[in-house]
């Protein structure tokens, strides 16, 4: 009999609780990167064009 795999990620095999643990960390890291890029946006033409898309 095969184990039940409904609760596992189809790509990495991680359980949902592992994703919940990392979700907040990823969200906070994305916020830090976004703030940093927005502060530099007015100085960098290429970055300004990328963020405006």
VENMO-V816537 format. One record per pair of residues at least 6 apart in sequence whose C-alpha atoms are under 7 Angstrom apart, sorted by the first residue. I is the first residue (numbers start at 1). J is the second residue. If there is no record, write none. Layout:
i->(I | I)
j->(J | J)
This chain:
i->(7 | 7 | 8 | 8 | 8 | 9 | 41 | 41 | 42)
j->(15 | 16 | 14 | 15 | 16 | 15 | 47 | 48 | 48)
